[in-house]
Amino acid sequence: MAVTADSTIAELLREKPESAQVLFRFGMGCLGCAIANNETVREAAQAHGIPLGEMLEALGIPEK
């Protein structure tokens, strides 16, 4: 499965477990919470005030 900005945090972590370290660097510490099952990478960036492009680059996800 290709991870995109519209993948959930849970999908991202399943496909790229190393992404947890990147998310922690951005101040996202609740990776195992219920929200991670439904919140997309795009929504998480917005909720945490992180520029989406910056987060995608750090995660190695191409911006479409």
C-alpha positions as MATLAB code, in Angstrom:
seq = 'MAVTADSTIAELLREKPESAQVLFRFGMGCLGCAIANNETVREAAQAHGIPLGEMLEALGIPEK';
ca = [
       0.000    0.000    0.000;
       1.319    3.441   -0.883;
       1.193    5.852    2.028;
      -0.165    9.310    1.190;
      -1.272   12.416    3.056;
      -4.733   10.856    3.149;
      -3.579    7.651    4.864;
      -4.448    7.369    8.527;
      -1.744    7.621   11.152;
      -2.367    3.940   11.952;
      -1.855    2.977    8.279;
       1.321    5.063    8.148;
       2.717    3.331   11.222;
       1.831   -0.123    9.897;
       3.564    0.534    6.575;
       6.456    2.627    7.900;
       6.996    1.927   11.625;
      10.074    4.159   11.589;
       7.698    7.092   11.057;
       6.919    7.093   14.782;
      10.235    8.846   15.475;
       9.417   11.541   12.917;
       5.956   12.100   14.380;
       7.448   12.360   17.891;
       9.827   15.058   16.621;
       6.783   17.029   15.494;
       5.285   16.754   18.985;
       2.776   14.041   18.165;
       3.055   11.696   21.135;
      -0.310    9.957   21.084;
       0.382    7.535   18.254;
      -1.450    4.616   19.811;
      -4.582    6.527   20.729;
      -7.982    5.922   19.153;
      -7.690    9.065   17.017;
      -4.728    7.544   15.153;
      -7.084    4.951   13.658;
      -9.180    7.589   11.895;
      -7.055   10.736   11.616;
      -5.150   11.162    8.366;
      -1.625   12.489    8.080;
      -3.117   15.628    6.515;
      -5.578   16.098    9.401;
      -2.881   15.462   12.006;
      -0.604   18.091   10.460;
      -3.449   20.596   10.475;
      -4.494   19.773   14.052;
      -0.920   20.232   15.292;
      -0.185   23.355   13.250;
       2.502   21.650   11.163;
       2.956   22.590    7.501;
       1.818   19.533    5.549;
       4.672   19.698    3.039;
       7.243   19.789    5.837;
       5.714   16.747    7.519;
       5.414   14.781    4.279;
       9.041   15.500    3.413;
      10.225   14.354    6.843;
       8.137   11.172    6.494;
       9.408   10.511    2.961;
       5.902   10.720    1.500;
       5.642   12.343   -1.937;
       3.370   15.367   -2.035;
       0.795   15.032   -4.794;
];
